[in-house]
Amino acid sequence: MIKRSIFLMMAMAFAVAASAQSSDSTDEELAKYRQMLADDNPADLIEAKGAELWKTQRGPKHATLEQCDLGQGAGVVKGAYIGLPRYFADTGHVQDIESRLVTCINTIQGIPVAEASKNPFAGNSDMQALVAYVAGQSKDQAIAVPMTHPQEKQAYEFGKQLFYYRAGPYDFSCATCHSQSGKRIRLQKLVNLTDPKESQASYGSWPAYRYSQGELRTLQHRIWDCMRQQRFPDLQYNSDAAIALTMFMAKNAEGGVYHAPGIKR
């Protein structure tokens, strides 16, 4: 798989160089590249690891996560990811997949929150694997985030404010890169997260395996990295801000077909 991946990456470099005269042809070649890589998506292995972790007894309570309520009822994983973030009465908060998994790991398995939240973005972390597993159970379903509870509406509005908030040494906001179609950084096309079609394609492909980094990245990790590139302070893991931005993206992508774990350059 590694040799094939290197070959494909080299082939893509030549293909892109040859077609760099036109942004349209570059996009076509990049699409072909991603399709070739998708045939051997390493995220499949990470998803399988997550499935095993879901059924493994862990923590002081020697329990599995099979009774975790992700919003569809205790133990129901099918279709759970595309309905998150959402409000949970037992915590009194809007939660995304990662914050909800931490809650379940703590309450069901007895593992302290600090331990469950430790190094979530580290390579091959248990959290990445669990997210990949849960996400994979929503493939080919329509993204449908609830917006009925007042806190869900507040989270969306907060996320919207954060998306347009300009600050930092570059006076950047999320919207600086992601509110207009056709923008790109080098060969990388920047998705317009205010456009429903582009939002659906983008949100529906996370979490994703990144070949350039050799790891699967969750959506929270991607948002954290965007903030880092803007030279903002580190985004706290599972913070209200991280969840609100996820809610904003998820709601803008509503109705799109979910197809993750995806694959990225």
C-alpha positions in Angstrom: 0.0 0.0 0.0 2.9 2.4 0.9 4.7 1.8 -2.4 1.4 2.3 -4.3 0.7 5.5 -2.4 4.2 6.9 -3.2 3.7 6.1 -6.9 0.3 7.7 -7.0 1.6 10.8 -5.3 4.5 11.1 -7.8 2.2 10.5 -10.7 -0.1 13.2 -9.4 2.8 15.7 -9.1 3.6 15.2 -12.7 -0.1 15.4 -13.7 -0.6 18.6 -11.8 2.5 20.2 -13.2 1.4 19.4 -16.8 -2.1 20.8 -16.2 -1.2 23.8 -14.1 -2.1 26.1 -17.0 -5.8 25.9 -16.0 -7.4 25.8 -12.6 -10.2 23.7 -14.0 -7.8 21.0 -15.3 -5.9 21.1 -12.0 -9.1 20.4 -10.1 -9.9 17.5 -12.5 -6.5 16.0 -11.9 -6.8 16.4 -8.1 -10.2 14.7 -8.2 -8.7 11.8 -10.2 -5.9 11.6 -7.6 -8.2 11.4 -4.7 -10.3 8.7 -6.4 -7.2 6.6 -6.9 -6.2 7.0 -3.3 -9.7 6.2 -2.1 -9.4 2.6 -3.4 -6.9 2.0 -0.6 -8.0 4.3 2.2 -6.0 3.6 5.3 -8.9 5.1 7.3 -10.6 1.7 6.9 -8.0 0.2 9.2 -8.5 3.0 11.8 -12.2 2.5 11.6 -11.8 -1.2 12.3 -9.6 -0.3 15.3 -12.4 2.0 16.5 -15.0 -0.8 16.2 -12.8 -3.1 18.4 -12.4 -0.3 21.0 -16.1 0.2 21.0 -16.6 -3.4 22.1 -13.7 -3.7 24.5 -14.1 -3.6 28.2 -12.0 -0.8 29.6 -11.6 1.5 32.7 -12.3 1.0 36.4 -15.8 -0.2 35.5 -14.6 -2.8 33.0 -17.3 -1.8 30.6 -17.7 -1.4 26.8 -19.1 1.6 25.1 -22.0 -0.4 23.6 -24.5 1.5 25.8 -23.2 5.0 24.9 -26.0 7.3 23.8 -24.9 9.4 20.9 -28.2 11.0 20.4 -30.1 8.1 18.8 -30.6 6.0 22.0 -28.3 3.9 24.1 -26.0 1.8 21.9 -27.3 3.1 18.6 -24.4 4.0 16.3 -26.1 3.9 12.9 -26.9 7.5 11.8 -25.5 9.0 15.0 -22.7 11.1 13.5 -24.9 12.9 11.0 -27.1 14.1 13.8 -24.3 15.8 15.8 -23.7 18.2 17.4 -26.9 18.2 19.4 -28.2 19.0 22.9 -27.9 16.3 25.5 -30.1 16.5 28.6 -27.8 14.4 30.8 -24.9 16.9 30.4 -27.0 20.1 29.8 -24.8 21.0 26.9 -24.6 20.8 23.1 -22.0 18.2 22.2 -20.2 17.0 19.1 -18.9 13.4 18.6 -15.7 13.9 20.5 -17.1 15.6 23.6 -19.9 13.1 23.7 -17.4 10.2 23.5 -15.5 11.6 26.4 -18.7 11.8 28.4 -19.4 8.1 27.7 -15.9 7.0 28.4 -16.1 8.8 31.7 -19.6 7.8 32.8 -19.8 4.3 31.4 -16.2 3.1 31.7 -15.1 5.2 34.7 -12.1 6.8 33.0 -11.5 10.4 34.2 -12.3 13.2 31.8 -8.7 14.4 31.8 -7.4 11.0 30.8 -10.1 10.5 28.2 -9.2 13.9 26.7 -5.4 13.4 26.8 -3.6 13.9 23.5 -6.7 13.4 21.3 -4.8 14.6 18.2 -1.8 12.3 18.7 -1.1 9.9 15.9 -3.2 6.8 16.0 -5.0 7.9 19.2 -8.0 5.9 20.5 -10.2 9.0 20.1 -9.4 9.2 16.4 -10.2 5.5 15.9 -13.5 5.8 17.8 -14.6 8.8 15.8 -13.7 7.0 12.6 -15.9 4.0 13.6 -18.9 6.1 14.6 -18.6 8.3 11.5 -18.4 5.3 9.2 -21.8 4.1 10.5 -23.5 7.2 8.9 -22.2 6.6 5.4 -24.6 7.4 2.6 -27.1 9.1 4.9 -28.2 12.7 4.8 -26.7 15.2 7.3 -29.5 16.3 9.6 -28.4 18.3 12.6 -31.2 19.2 15.0 -32.0 22.9 15.7 -35.0 22.7 18.1 -33.4 23.2 21.5 -32.5 26.8 22.5 -28.9 25.8 23.2 -28.6 24.3 19.7 -29.7 27.6 18.2 -27.3 29.5 20.4 -24.4 27.2 19.4 -25.1 27.8 15.8 -25.2 31.6 16.3 -22.0 31.5 18.4 -20.3 29.5 15.7 -21.4 32.0 13.0 -20.0 34.8 15.1 -16.7 33.0 15.5 -16.6 32.2 11.7 -16.6 35.9 10.9 -14.6 37.1 13.8 -11.3 38.8 12.7 -8.3 38.9 15.0 -4.7 37.9 15.5 -1.5 39.2 13.9 -2.9 38.6 10.4 -6.3 40.1 11.1 -7.8 36.8 9.8 -11.1 35.1 10.3 -12.4 31.7 9.2 -14.3 33.7 6.6 -11.1 35.2 5.1 -10.4 31.8 3.4 -13.8 30.1 3.5 -16.5 32.6 2.5 -15.9 32.9 -1.3 -15.8 30.3 -4.0 -12.7 30.0 -6.2 -10.1 30.9 -3.7 -7.0 28.6 -3.3 -3.7 28.4 -1.5 -1.2 27.1 -4.0 -2.9 24.0 -5.5 -5.3 23.7 -2.6 -8.8 24.8 -3.4 -10.5 26.5 -0.4 -14.0 25.5 0.3 -16.7 28.1 0.7 -18.4 27.1 3.9 -21.2 29.6 3.3 -22.3 27.8 0.1 -24.5 24.8 0.9 -23.1 22.6 -1.9 -19.5 23.2 -1.0 -20.3 22.8 2.7 -21.9 19.5 2.1 -19.0 18.2 0.1 -16.5 19.4 2.7 -18.3 18.6 6.0 -19.4 15.2 4.6 -15.7 14.1 4.1 -14.5 14.5 7.7 -12.9 12.8 9.6 -10.4 12.1 6.9 -7.1 10.3 6.4 -4.4 12.7 5.3 -1.7 11.1 3.2 0.7 14.1 3.6 0.6 13.5 7.4 0.0 9.7 7.4 -2.8 10.0 10.0 -6.5 10.3 10.3 -7.7 13.8 11.4 -11.0 14.5 13.1 -12.9 17.7 12.4 -12.0 19.2 15.7 -8.3 18.6 14.8 -8.9 20.3 11.5 -10.5 23.4 13.1 -7.7 23.5 15.7 -5.1 23.5 12.9 -7.0 26.3 11.0 -6.8 28.4 14.2 -3.1 27.6 14.5 -2.4 28.8 11.0 -4.3 32.1 11.8 -1.9 32.4 14.8 -4.8 32.4 17.2 -4.4 30.9 20.7 -4.8 27.2 20.8 -8.4 26.1 20.6 -9.2 24.2 23.7 -10.3 20.6 23.1 -14.1 20.1 23.3 -14.6 23.8 24.2 -17.8 25.6 23.5 -16.0 27.4 20.7 -14.9 24.2 19.0 -18.4 22.7 19.2 -20.1 25.9 18.0 -17.9 26.1 14.9 -18.7 22.4 14.2 -22.4 23.2 14.6 -22.2 26.1 12.2 -20.5 23.9 9.6 -22.8 21.0 10.1 -26.0 23.0 9.8 -24.7 24.7 6.6 -24.1 21.2 5.2 -27.6 20.0 6.1 -29.1 17.7 3.5 -25.8 16.6 2.0 -24.9 12.9 1.7 -22.3 11.9 4.3 -19.4 9.9 2.9 -16.6 9.8 5.5 -14.1 8.8 6.7 -12.7 10.5 3.7 -9.2 10.9 2.2 -7.2 14.1 1.7 -3.8 15.0 0.3 
